[in-house]
Amino acid sequence: MIELPSLDLVRLVRLTREGGLAYLPGLAQPRRIDLSTCPPGVRQEVCDALQHAAPKAVPAADGSGDQRYFRVDVVYEGEAQISFDVPEADAPETLVRLWKSQAGQSG
């Protein structure tokens, strides 16, 4: 579990899905969400996903290869950054929904 600073100062969120036995480019493509330009509803969804995912955070994935996980990078104003991993099996629905809704919108 990690403690996130105030989400009011989040500027950018990057989501990457990694691990597993087979590499599938469509599943691995990172999602990049710029919170300074997204609609308020999307910003709220992102903040909800972060709040639900942070308690599920685990130490950096060990590369065991048989488990997929979400890599979450949270970039704050001033370039401070927090990164954490959430096993796909334990990922909160809000994070999975955000991952799916942002498909094809990475940058």
Stockholm file with secondary structure:
# STOCKHOLM 1.0

chainA/1-107         MIELPSLDLVRLVRLTREGGLAYLPGLAQPRRIDLSTCPPGVRQEVCDALQHAAPKAVPAADGSGDQRYFRVDVVYEGEAQISFDVPEADAPETLVRLWKSQAGQSG
#=GR chainA/1-107 SS CCCCCCGGGEEEEEEEEEESSSCCHHHHCCEEEETTTSCHHHHHHHHHHHHHHGGGCBSSCCCCSSCEEEEEEEEEGGGCEEEEEEEGGGCCHHHHHHHHHTTTCCC
#=GC SS_cons         CCCCCCGGGEEEEEEEEEESSSCCHHHHCCEEEETTTSCHHHHHHHHHHHHHHGGGCBSSCCCCSSCEEEEEEEEEGGGCEEEEEEEGGGCCHHHHHHHHHTTTCCC
//
